[in-house]
């Protein structure tokens, strides 16, 4: 099989372990799942902070992996961060559904900026094209 595909992903600890039990997940849970993804034998670009970078290098080769270091502060500088927070904290928005008030979308300030950053991370990886591949997938 041709390796003409670069996988793009990210991982940040945005505090999901501190929200309502129905939506709570420990960061260790994310690391366990991430370790499985890191085993995939395709070129990979990972957007993450220094802590996650150390974890990545325990599971990946530098030959087929590129880290793009970002920080929590980078997520907070998302261009629409303030507008997202205004929506996220508006009872008219989170009150639309019974499950919404305790959800990560409503309780974590970085959840939506992180989700919305994925398309930009994917775009950046395709522009830099570290592995000279034709296709990119999240």
N, C-alpha and C positions, 0 to 999 in steps of 0.2 A: 504494500500500500504506500502510495506517495505521501510524503510529509509536507504537502503544500498548504498546510493549515497551521495557523497560530491560534492557540487558545489564549483568551484574555480573561483575567479574573481579578478580584480584589478581596481583601479581608481586613476588617477593622473591628476593634472592640468598642462598640458604641453604647455599651451598658445594658444590653438586652436582658441580662441576668437580674436586673433590678426592677423589672416591671411586673404587672399582674401575672399570677401563676399560669394562667391559660396561654399566655404569650411569651412567657419567660424561657430563655435558653441560656445555659452557661456558655462562656467563651470556650471552655474545654470541649463542649459538644461541637462547636464550629471547627475547632482545631482537628478533632477526630475526623470529621467529614472532609475537611480540607486536605488532610493527609491522603485520603483516598483519591481525591482529584489530582493531587500532585504526583501520583503514580502513573498517570496517563502519559504515554510516551509520545508526546507531540511538543513542538516548541511552545513555550508559554511565557506570557508577559503578566507579571503580578504587580498590581498597585497595592501598596501596603506601607505600614510604618516599620520602624526599626525592629520592634518586638516580633512582628510576624516575619520579617525578613530572615531573622535567625532561624525561625521554624522552617521556612522554605528551604534554606540551604541544608537542612538535615535530611530533606527528602528529594531534592532536585540537583541536577548537574548544572554547572555554570555554562556548559556548552549549549544547552537548549532552553535556558531560562534567563529572563531579564527581569530585574526588579526595578520598578519605578517607585521611588520612595515618596510617600505622601504622609501627611500628619492629620491629626484630628482638626488642627487649626486650618489646614487646607480645605477640609470639608466645610468648616464654618465660613470659609471665604467663597463658598459657592455663590455665583452671581445673584441668585434669587433667594438666598438664605433668609433674609428678613421677611420677604413676602410669604415664603413657605411657613415661617413661624407664626405669622399673623393668621394664616388659614388654619394651621394645625391647632392653635389654641382657641379658635373661635367656636363657641358652643353650637352655633348654627351648622358648622361643618361636622364636628365630631359627634353631634347629637342626631345625625341622620340615621344612625343604625345603633342598635343595642350593643353590638360588639365593639364599636369603634372607640369609645372612651378609654378602654384599657389596652388598645392595640399599640404596636410599636409606631405606627404612623402618627398616632395622636400623642403618645407619651415621650417619645425619644426625639430630641431636637435634630439628631443627625441621620435618622432613618431615611427620611425623604430626600435630603441632599445626597446621601450615598446612593440611593436607588437611581436618582436622576443623573448622577455622575457617570453611571455605567456607559451610556452612549458616548460621552466625551472620552472616557478611558479607552474604549474600543476605537474611536476615531484616532486618538493619539497613537495607539499601538499600530494602526494601519499606516499612518503617515511616517512614523519612524521605521516601520517594517524591519525590525532588528534581525529577522531570520530570512528575509527575502522570500516570503511566501505570498501566494496569490489570495488566499482566503483567511478570514478572521472570524472567530466565533466566541461568544461570551459563554 
